[in-house]
Amino acid sequence: MTKKPKAKKEDSVRIGVVYDNARTTPNTIRLYFHCRRCLEEFKAGIDHLGEPIPPMRPADYCRLNVGITTGDGWQVWCVRHEVNVTEFHIEDATAEALSGDPRK
């Protein structure tokens, strides 16, 4: 088995974190990720505890965490149902760049 060459910094894609405390960045999301179970409950109007769901948008009902995994990508996790919604795997150089110190 051959060892992959180490990725160079210039080969990677830099992913930055932007803290927008002034809330000046508009929401440009076109399609949301949702937990399948959350959507089923939302459509039925009854939550996982058997309680009625008040009027709201699906995006407001779903409780998702999104973050960088210890492996090679991002994960979207449903907090309400404690299930994986989806994962994104980042290829080679980008994954290595993300595994380092985020302050660099």
Summary of the structure (lengths in Angstrom):
residues: 104
radius of gyration: 18.3
end to end distance: 31.8
largest distance: 57.1
contacts: 192
relative contact order: 0.21
helix: 22%
strand: 19%
